[in-house]
């Protein structure tokens, strides 16, 4: 399966539109959103093109292709404008023949064991780190990147991780985990 994973849109219709362009361009089967879709959060400045309703409308246009995890800035009221489920804390799938947990990142992901993958957003910095008992993967942030990282999303193929710049579509990092 080919997934496009993204997090931290934070109500930016501008960057949401760019993300959806990448989704279409990459011909991914599903768009896995790791939370913080509409609200920008109290510690973040307003992102470019901030419009929660326009962002919701853009996402609703591809609702049949979206899987979504709730982030720390998402609330039940967001369900009133989004036409897909947004309240799950975790999702589970298989990547490179190993178990993978997808979560926003503001809560500890349960049920990780040696060799598993943890896919997060929340910290706004793309990452791939072999940790003591699992592999940590962060897709970065669509609209409010940190630590001089690009506005990003993550393309996941059967055995490769490809980080893309949301604005240009250019690859800036790849990893092929050992099985």
N, CA, C and O of each residue as an XYZ file, in Angstrom:
716
protein
N       0.842     -1.189      0.000
C       0.000      0.000      0.000
C       0.879      1.241      0.000
O       1.937      1.269      0.629
N       0.438      2.241     -0.698
C       1.141      3.521     -0.769
C       0.328      4.538      0.037
O      -0.813      4.850     -0.302
N       0.936      5.044      1.104
C       0.299      6.028      1.988
C       1.031      7.357      1.895
O       2.248      7.395      1.715
N       0.288      8.438      2.019
C       0.900      9.733      2.251
C       0.524     10.119      3.679
O      -0.656     10.221      4.013
N       1.531     10.332      4.512
C       1.304     10.669      5.913
C       1.656     12.135      6.122
O       2.697     12.613      5.671
N       0.763     12.840      6.820
C       0.978     14.261      7.088
C       0.419     14.615      8.456
O      -0.444     13.918      8.989
N       0.916     15.694      9.007
C       0.476     16.140     10.325
C       0.559     17.659     10.406
O       1.273     18.307      9.641
N      -0.177     18.195     11.338
C      -0.035     19.601     11.717
C      -0.314     20.568     10.569
O       0.525     21.396     10.217
N      -1.505     20.447      9.995
C      -1.973     21.399      8.983
C      -2.338     22.715      9.668
O      -2.140     23.787      9.097
N      -2.859     22.638     10.863
C      -3.170     23.797     11.703
C      -3.998     24.874     11.000
O      -3.754     26.068     11.172
N      -4.969     24.444     10.216
C      -5.905     25.398      9.612
C      -5.387     26.174      8.424
O      -6.028     27.131      7.990
N      -4.252     25.792      7.890
C      -3.700     26.502      6.738
C      -4.297     25.947      5.445
O      -3.913     24.870      4.987
N      -5.227     26.681      4.868
C      -5.815     26.257      3.592
C      -4.751     26.256      2.502
O      -4.771     25.407      1.610
N      -3.824     27.204      2.574
C      -2.745     27.266      1.578
C      -1.939     25.967      1.571
O      -1.774     25.349      0.520
N      -1.433     25.547      2.742
C      -0.606     24.342      2.801
C      -1.437     23.069      2.662
O      -0.934     22.052      2.185
N      -2.686     23.115      3.069
C      -3.570     21.969      2.856
C      -3.738     21.709      1.360
O      -3.697     20.563      0.911
N      -3.923     22.759      0.610
C      -4.051     22.625     -0.845
C      -2.779     22.040     -1.448
O      -2.850     21.190     -2.336
N      -1.621     22.484     -0.977
C      -0.343     21.940     -1.446
C      -0.230     20.452     -1.087
O       0.240     19.648     -1.892
N      -0.660     20.098      0.115
C      -0.642     18.694      0.537
C      -1.511     17.840     -0.388
O      -1.103     16.756     -0.806
N      -2.691     18.328     -0.701
C      -3.591     17.570     -1.576
C      -3.034     17.461     -2.997
O      -3.298     16.476     -3.687
N      -2.276     18.450     -3.435
C      -1.581     18.346     -4.723
C      -0.554     17.217     -4.675
O      -0.439     16.446     -5.628
N       0.200     17.113     -3.564
C       1.176     16.028     -3.420
C       0.462     14.672     -3.393
O       0.927     13.710     -4.003
N      -0.662     14.603     -2.689
C      -1.428     13.358     -2.596
C      -1.850     12.879     -3.985
O      -1.707     11.703     -4.320
N      -2.361     13.793     -4.769
C      -2.795     13.454     -6.133
C      -1.593     13.089     -7.004
O      -1.630     12.105     -7.742
N      -0.542     13.877     -6.913
C       0.667     13.656     -7.711
C       1.305     12.300     -7.414
O       1.759     11.613     -8.329
N       1.341     11.919     -6.158
C       1.979     10.663     -5.746
C       1.086      9.440     -5.967
O       1.552      8.302     -5.903
N      -0.193      9.683     -6.225
C      -1.158      8.592     -6.439
C      -1.187      7.620     -5.260
O      -1.251      6.403     -5.435
N      -1.139      8.179     -4.081
C      -1.222      7.364     -2.870
C      -2.645      6.844     -2.717
O      -3.603      7.472     -3.168
N      -2.764      5.696     -2.080
C      -4.086      5.097     -1.887
C      -4.853      5.777     -0.747
O      -6.069      5.950     -0.825
N      -4.139      6.155      0.295
C      -4.759      6.802      1.450
C      -3.906      7.958      1.923
O      -2.688      7.973      1.746
N      -4.575      8.930      2.532
C      -3.923     10.055      3.191
C      -4.133      9.855      4.687
O      -5.253      9.979      5.182
N      -3.064      9.549      5.402
C      -3.123      9.338      6.845
C      -2.716     10.639      7.522
O      -1.561     11.058      7.450
N      -3.684     11.273      8.183
C      -3.452     12.548      8.861
C      -3.231     12.288     10.346
O      -4.065     11.665     11.003
N      -2.115     12.763     10.869
C      -1.758     12.506     12.262
C      -2.109     13.674     13.180
O      -1.380     13.967     14.127
N      -3.217     14.332     12.897
C      -3.765     15.303     13.826
C      -3.368     16.745     13.615
O      -2.548     17.084     12.762
N      -3.996     17.591     14.444
C      -3.859     19.045     14.408
C      -4.235     19.591     13.036
O      -3.425     20.201     12.338
N      -5.488     19.353     12.679
C      -5.975     19.693     11.345
C      -6.395     21.148     11.210
O      -5.980     21.820     10.266
N      -7.216     21.655     12.142
C      -7.857     22.948     11.931
C      -7.333     24.088     12.802
O      -7.139     25.194     12.299
N      -7.102     23.856     14.071
C      -6.722     24.930     14.982
C      -5.196     25.075     15.014
O      -4.475     24.079     14.947
N      -4.708     26.313     15.117
C      -3.267     26.574     15.075
C      -2.554     26.379     16.402
O      -1.327     26.291     16.429
N      -3.285     26.311     17.493
C      -2.669     26.118     18.799
C      -2.245     27.429     19.429
O      -1.915     28.387     18.729
N      -2.254     27.469     20.731
C      -1.971     28.695     21.473
C      -0.516     29.151     21.365
O      -0.232     30.338     21.528
N       0.404     28.232     21.094
C       1.829     28.590     21.042
C       2.335     28.870     19.634
O       3.493     29.246     19.452
N       1.475     28.690     18.640
C       1.892     28.883     17.256
C       1.290     30.156     16.672
O       0.158     30.524     16.985
N       2.058     30.814     15.827
C       1.516     31.944     15.072
C       0.559     31.406     14.015
O       0.615     30.228     13.665
N      -0.310     32.260     13.513
C      -1.217     31.831     12.447
C      -0.401     31.445     11.218
O       0.451     32.213     10.773
N      -0.659     30.255     10.667
C       0.069     29.867      9.467
C      -0.467     30.579      8.229
O      -1.563     31.139      8.253
N       0.295     30.554      7.171
C      -0.099     31.160      5.894
C      -1.444     30.589      5.437
O      -1.651     29.376      5.455
N      -2.349     31.471      5.030
C      -3.647     31.052      4.500
C      -4.562     30.446      5.545
O      -5.347     29.550      5.235
N      -4.474     30.924      6.789
C      -5.258     30.346      7.876
C      -6.755     30.533      7.635
O      -7.255     31.657      7.585
N      -7.449     29.424      7.487
C      -8.903     29.409      7.359
C      -9.381     28.004      7.702
O      -9.267     27.078      6.900
N      -9.913     27.867      8.897
C     -10.339     26.537      9.340
C     -11.447     25.975      8.449
O     -11.433     24.787      8.127
N     -12.401     26.808      8.050
C     -13.501     26.305      7.218
C     -13.038     25.939      5.819
O     -13.486     24.936      5.264
N     -12.153     26.731      5.241
C     -11.629     26.394      3.916
C     -10.787     25.118      3.982
O     -10.852     24.282      3.081
N     -10.003     24.972      5.041
C      -9.218     23.752      5.230
C     -10.136     22.546      5.352
O      -9.886     21.511      4.733
N     -11.193     22.668      6.143
C     -12.158     21.571      6.284
C     -12.793     21.231      4.940
O     -12.942     20.056      4.604
N     -13.164     22.238      4.178
C     -13.774     21.994      2.864
C     -12.814     21.261      1.933
O     -13.226     20.348      1.218
N     -11.561     21.641      1.932
C     -10.558     20.968      1.098
C     -10.413     19.496      1.496
O     -10.387     18.614      0.638
N     -10.319     19.243      2.794
C     -10.177     17.859      3.265
C     -11.435     17.037      2.980
O     -11.344     15.861      2.627
N     -12.590     17.649      3.132
C     -13.845     16.935      2.874
C     -13.964     16.488      1.413
O     -14.674     15.528      1.116
N     -13.284     17.166      0.518
C     -13.336     16.786     -0.902
C     -12.663     15.442     -1.169
O     -12.938     14.803     -2.184
N     -11.785     15.011     -0.266
C     -11.110     13.710     -0.425
C     -11.388     12.790      0.765
O     -10.591     11.900      1.063
N     -12.498     13.000      1.433
C     -12.814     12.292      2.675
C     -12.764     10.772      2.555
O     -12.415     10.090      3.518
N     -13.107     10.233      1.386
C     -13.109      8.779      1.225
C     -11.695      8.203      1.212
O     -11.520      6.989      1.315
N     -10.694      9.057      1.089
C      -9.298      8.614      1.065
C      -8.539      8.939      2.347
O      -7.336      8.692      2.431
N      -9.229      9.491      3.349
C      -8.557      9.952      4.567
C      -8.742      8.976      5.722
O      -9.838      8.478      5.981
N      -7.629      8.721      6.406
C      -7.610      8.076      7.719
C      -7.049      9.135      8.656
O      -6.112      9.845      8.289
N      -7.603      9.252      9.857
C      -7.203     10.381     10.694
C      -7.021      9.997     12.158
O      -7.779      9.203     12.715
N      -5.998     10.583     12.757
C      -5.697     10.475     14.184
C      -5.921     11.852     14.805
O      -5.653     12.874     14.173
N      -6.401     11.877     16.015
C      -6.649     13.147     16.719
C      -5.344     13.687     17.303
O      -4.553     12.945     17.884
N      -5.138     14.984     17.139
C      -3.991     15.653     17.728
C      -4.381     16.448     18.952
O      -5.562     16.520     19.292
N      -3.419     17.041     19.614
C      -3.701     17.801     20.830
C      -4.481     19.084     20.557
O      -5.094     19.622     21.479
N      -4.478     19.591     19.327
C      -5.252     20.796     18.993
C      -6.613     20.469     18.384
O      -7.381     21.381     18.076
N      -6.923     19.197     18.205
C      -8.217     18.797     17.638
C      -9.242     18.615     18.751
O      -8.915     18.147     19.841
N     -10.481     18.989     18.462
C     -11.527     18.854     19.472
C     -12.777     18.232     18.855
O     -12.884     18.092     17.637
N     -13.697     17.871     19.703
C     -14.938     17.255     19.224
C     -15.706     18.185     18.290
O     -16.389     17.712     17.381
N     -15.611     19.473     18.492
C     -16.339     20.424     17.645
C     -15.833     20.378     16.196
O     -16.568     20.730     15.273
N     -14.591     19.948     15.995
C     -14.071     19.806     14.629
C     -14.886     18.797     13.829
O     -14.987     18.902     12.607
N     -15.464     17.826     14.517
C     -16.305     16.810     13.867
C     -17.541     17.419     13.215
O     -18.162     16.790     12.357
N     -17.901     18.628     13.611
C     -19.078     19.277     13.031
C     -18.822     19.776     11.612
O     -19.765     19.933     10.836
N     -17.562     20.026     11.263
C     -17.249     20.529      9.920
C     -16.459     19.533      9.075
O     -16.347     19.707      7.862
N     -15.914     18.496      9.700
C     -15.173     17.470      8.964
C     -16.084     16.267      8.728
O     -16.786     15.831      9.640
N     -16.076     15.742      7.534
C     -16.980     14.666      7.149
C     -16.313     13.297      7.180
O     -16.682     12.401      6.421
N     -15.332     13.141      8.061
C     -14.649     11.865      8.256
C     -14.273     11.790      9.736
O     -14.153     12.825     10.392
N     -14.084     10.577     10.272
C     -13.762     10.433     11.696
C     -12.418     11.057     12.047
O     -11.431     10.879     11.332
N     -12.392     11.792     13.161
C     -11.170     12.504     13.566
C     -10.796     12.282     15.028
O      -9.926     12.984     15.543
N     -11.423     11.333     15.710
C     -11.212     11.212     17.152
C     -10.391      9.994     17.591
O     -10.258      9.767     18.793
N      -9.838      9.207     16.669
C      -9.034      8.042     17.049
C      -7.692      8.488     17.621
O      -7.084      9.435     17.123
N      -7.236      7.807     18.663
C      -5.938      8.142     19.259
C      -4.772      7.456     18.559
O      -3.666      7.998     18.531
N      -5.002      6.269     17.993
C      -3.948      5.491     17.358
C      -4.503      4.761     16.147
O      -5.709      4.536     16.049
N      -3.631      4.396     15.234
C      -3.961      3.493     14.129
C      -2.819      2.489     14.030
O      -1.677      2.799     14.370
N      -3.127      1.318     13.574
C      -2.138      0.259     13.449
C      -2.108     -0.227     12.007
O      -3.156     -0.400     11.384
N      -0.907     -0.446     11.477
C      -0.753     -0.999     10.139
C       0.588     -1.726     10.076
O       1.304     -1.803     11.075
N       0.920     -2.248      8.923
C       2.190     -2.950      8.740
C       3.050     -2.172      7.760
O       2.575     -1.717      6.720
N       4.314     -2.028      8.103
C       5.273     -1.384      7.211
C       6.564     -2.197      7.218
O       7.068     -2.551      8.284
N       7.096     -2.492      6.048
C       8.343     -3.239      5.881
C       8.300     -4.556      6.658
O       9.303     -4.991      7.223
N       7.131     -5.178      6.676
C       6.978     -6.465      7.344
C       6.936     -6.403      8.854
O       7.010     -7.437      9.518
N       6.818     -5.198      9.412
C       6.788     -5.030     10.866
C       5.568     -4.231     11.285
O       4.960     -3.535     10.470
N       5.217     -4.332     12.541
C       4.068     -3.594     13.075
C       4.386     -2.105     13.128
O       5.514     -1.708     13.420
N       3.375     -1.288     12.841
C       3.527      0.161     12.882
C       2.357      0.777     13.633
O       1.205      0.391     13.435
N       2.661      1.727     14.487
C       1.646      2.473     15.230
C       1.714      3.913     14.747
O       2.793      4.500     14.677
N       0.555      4.483     14.413
C       0.471      5.889     14.036
C      -0.246      6.635     15.149
O      -1.315      6.219     15.594
N       0.340      7.731     15.594
C      -0.237      8.549     16.659
C       0.188      9.989     16.429
O       1.133     10.247     15.683
N      -0.497     10.920     17.059
C      -0.089     12.310     16.880
C       1.285     12.559     17.500
O       2.166     13.131     16.858
N       1.463     12.133     18.734
C       2.754     12.302     19.394
C       2.674     12.981     20.741
O       3.667     13.025     21.468
N       1.510     13.514     21.096
C       1.387     14.192     22.381
C       1.058     13.222     23.516
O       1.106     13.597     24.688
N       0.727     11.985     23.172
C       0.478     10.939     24.161
C       1.457      9.805     23.892
O       1.899      9.614     22.759
N       1.789      9.063     24.926
C       2.662      7.919     24.749
C       1.928      6.840     23.971
O       0.805      6.469     24.315
N       2.557      6.347     22.937
C       1.960      5.271     22.145
C       2.140      3.951     22.881
O       3.250      3.568     23.251
N       1.045      3.281     23.080
C       1.068      2.007     23.795
C       1.382      0.863     22.842
O       1.292      1.005     21.622
N       1.744     -0.247     23.410
C       1.882     -1.505     22.678
C       3.030     -1.534     21.683
O       2.970     -2.275     20.701
N       4.056     -0.758     21.909
C       5.241     -0.853     21.059
C       6.143     -1.946     21.595
O       6.377     -2.042     22.800
N       6.647     -2.772     20.688
C       7.607     -3.777     21.098
C       8.825     -3.707     20.188
O       8.809     -3.007     19.176
N       9.868     -4.423     20.540
C      11.113     -4.379     19.781
C      10.846     -4.614     18.298
O      10.188     -5.579     17.911
N      11.374     -3.707     17.480
C      11.231     -3.827     16.035
C      10.058     -3.071     15.441
O       9.981     -2.923     14.221
N       9.139     -2.585     16.271
C       7.978     -1.848     15.764
C       8.382     -0.458     15.276
O       9.455      0.053     15.597
N       7.493      0.126     14.498
C       7.646      1.515     14.053
C       6.631      2.382     14.782
O       5.504      1.954     15.028
N       7.026      3.581     15.122
C       6.119      4.591     15.655
C       6.146      5.779     14.708
O       7.188      6.411     14.533
N       4.996      6.090     14.088
C       4.859      7.233     13.192
C       4.155      8.346     13.948
O       3.059      8.147     14.472
N       4.786      9.536     14.008
C       4.255     10.683     14.741
C       4.297     11.946     13.904
O       4.934     12.013     12.853
N       3.588     12.953     14.418
C       3.683     14.331     13.970
C       4.072     15.119     15.210
O       5.101     14.838     15.825
N       3.259     16.105     15.583
C       3.311     16.867     16.840
C       4.562     17.713     17.033
O       4.446     18.872     17.429
N       5.752     17.182     16.770
C       6.978     17.918     17.060
C       7.423     18.805     15.901
O       8.335     19.618     16.052
N       6.776     18.647     14.737
C       6.996     19.526     13.583
C       8.386     19.415     12.964
O       8.829     20.331     12.272
N       9.077     18.300     13.207
C      10.419     18.093     12.671
C      10.507     16.694     12.062
O      10.287     15.709     12.768
N      10.821     16.581     10.772
C      10.971     15.262     10.161
C      12.090     14.475     10.850
O      13.136     15.032     11.183
N      11.860     13.173     11.062
C      12.866     12.373     11.758
C      12.747     10.897     11.415
O      11.671     10.398     11.085
N      13.878     10.216     11.503
C      13.962      8.762     11.439
C      15.050      8.373     12.428
O      16.225      8.670     12.211
N      14.661      7.706     13.520
C      15.624      7.369     14.569
C      15.410      5.932     15.025
O      14.293      5.527     15.345
N      16.500      5.171     15.051
C      16.457      3.835     15.639
C      16.594      4.028     17.142
O      17.645      4.443     17.629
N      15.548      3.731     17.857
C      15.588      3.859     19.308
C      15.809      2.478     19.916
O      15.863      1.475     19.205
N      15.935      2.441     21.226
C      16.280      1.182     21.898
C      15.354      0.033     21.521
O      15.828     -1.075     21.275
N      14.056      0.267     21.470
C      13.150     -0.859     21.223
C      12.219     -0.670     20.024
O      11.406     -1.549     19.738
N      12.321      0.454     19.321
C      11.465      0.682     18.155
C      12.109      1.726     17.248
O      13.102      2.353     17.615
N      11.535      1.902     16.068
C      12.011      2.917     15.131
C      11.028      4.071     15.132
O       9.837      3.882     14.887
N      11.528      5.261     15.406
C      10.709      6.478     15.465
C      10.763      7.195     14.122
O      11.839      7.448     13.580
N       9.573      7.520     13.590
C       9.465      8.222     12.318
C       8.543      9.423     12.511
O       7.423      9.271     13.001
N       8.999     10.603     12.135
C       8.155     11.797     12.207
C       8.049     12.388     10.803
O       9.050     12.582     10.113
N       6.806     12.668     10.399
C       6.564     13.196      9.050
C       6.824     14.690      8.953
O       6.811     15.238      7.851
N       7.058     15.363     10.067
C       7.246     16.806     10.060
C       5.911     17.523     10.102
O       4.910     16.935     10.512
N       5.874     18.766      9.693
C       4.669     19.583      9.741
C       4.332     20.137      8.364
O       5.205     20.608      7.635
N       3.059     20.071      8.027
C       2.594     20.629      6.766
C       2.713     22.148      6.777
O       3.198     22.727      5.805
N       2.281     22.813      7.859
C       2.176     24.280      7.819
C       3.085     25.054      8.762
O       3.361     26.227      8.512
N       3.560     24.432      9.842
C       4.376     25.170     10.812
C       5.609     24.336     11.173
O       5.718     23.843     12.296
N       6.539     24.178     10.224
C       7.726     23.370     10.522
C       8.629     24.058     11.541
O       8.640     25.283     11.660
N       9.375     23.251     12.264
C      10.307     23.759     13.282
C      11.735     23.376     12.905
O      11.955     22.532     12.037
N      12.690     24.000     13.562
C      14.120     23.718     13.419
C      14.591     23.794     11.962
O      15.383     22.966     11.513
N      14.100     24.789     11.242
C      14.497     25.034      9.847
C      14.196     23.878      8.900
O      14.825     23.759      7.848
N      13.246     23.032      9.263
C      12.848     21.947      8.364
C      11.820     22.472      7.359
O      11.168     23.484      7.619
N      11.670     21.803      6.223
C      10.691     22.256      5.227
C       9.260     21.885      5.627
O       9.044     21.033      6.489
N       8.309     22.525      4.999
C       6.905     22.130      5.115
C       6.847     20.738      4.499
O       7.177     20.578      3.324
N       6.434     19.727      5.262
C       6.670     18.374      4.778
C       5.517     17.403      4.969
O       4.582     17.626      5.738
N       5.641     16.309      4.219
C       4.780     15.137      4.346
C       5.660     13.923      4.062
O       6.806     14.072      3.640
N       5.137     12.739      4.290
C       5.914     11.510      4.188
C       5.195     10.512      3.305
O       4.052     10.144      3.579
N       5.850     10.076      2.256
C       5.309      9.042      1.382
C       5.837      7.699      1.877
O       7.041      7.518      2.054
N       4.919      6.763      2.096
C       5.276      5.438      2.592
C       4.907      4.424      1.527
O       3.738      4.285      1.167
N       5.916      3.710      1.021
C       5.675      2.628      0.071
C       5.857      1.303      0.826
O       5.949      1.305      2.053
N       5.908      0.212      0.131
C       6.022     -1.087      0.799
C       7.248     -1.205      1.696
O       7.193     -1.863      2.735
N       8.353     -0.574      1.305
C       9.558     -0.696      2.127
C      10.436      0.556      2.119
O      11.624      0.481      2.433
N       9.861      1.704      1.764
C      10.658      2.926      1.713
C       9.874      4.105      2.286
O       8.658      4.205      2.126
N      10.602      4.989      2.956
C      10.047      6.230      3.488
C      10.660      7.379      2.702
O      11.880      7.468      2.564
N       9.798      8.264      2.183
C      10.266      9.367      1.350
C       9.636     10.661      1.858
O       8.428     10.858      1.734
N      10.459     11.543      2.431
C       9.970     12.838      2.904
C       9.955     13.809      1.734
O      10.921     13.922      0.980
N       8.822     14.513      1.601
C       8.634     15.450      0.497
C       8.390     16.849      1.035
O       7.763     17.029      2.079
N       8.891     17.832      0.309
C       8.568     19.228      0.574
C       7.155     19.450      0.044
O       6.893     19.206     -1.134
N       6.256     19.901      0.885
C       4.854     20.066      0.504
C       4.699     21.087     -0.622
O       3.870     20.906     -1.514
N       5.482     22.144     -0.584
C       5.329     23.194     -1.598
C       5.859     22.787     -2.969
O       5.232     23.086     -3.985
N       6.991     22.118     -3.009
C       7.631     21.818     -4.294
C       7.457     20.380     -4.759
O       7.581     20.089     -5.949
N       7.171     19.485     -3.828
C       7.093     18.065     -4.163
C       8.452     17.391     -4.225
O       8.533     16.196     -4.513
N       9.522     18.130     -3.962
C      10.862     17.552     -4.032
C      11.155     16.701     -2.804
O      10.758     17.030     -1.686
N      11.856     15.605     -3.041
C      12.300     14.719     -1.961
C      13.477     15.365     -1.235
O      14.404     15.864     -1.874
N      13.442     15.357      0.106
C      14.581     15.889      0.849
C      15.200     14.867      1.777
O      16.254     15.128      2.357
N      14.563     13.682      1.938
C      15.129     12.642      2.780
C      14.456     11.312      2.421
O      13.258     11.275      2.144
N      15.231     10.224      2.428
C      14.661      8.887      2.221
C      15.322      7.912      3.205
O      16.465      8.101      3.622
N      14.581      6.885      3.555
C      15.092      5.797      4.381
C      14.467      4.496      3.915
O      13.287      4.445      3.570
N      15.279      3.441      3.910
C      14.792      2.099      3.631
C      15.158      1.247      4.847
O      16.299      0.799      4.964
N      14.216      1.021      5.741
C      14.505      0.269      6.962
C      14.851     -1.184      6.665
O      14.366     -1.780      5.703
N      15.706     -1.733      7.521
C      16.006     -3.156      7.418
C      14.809     -3.958      7.876
O      14.077     -3.549      8.778
N      14.617     -5.104      7.246
C      13.478     -5.955      7.637
C      13.870     -6.872      8.760
O      13.050     -7.663      9.226
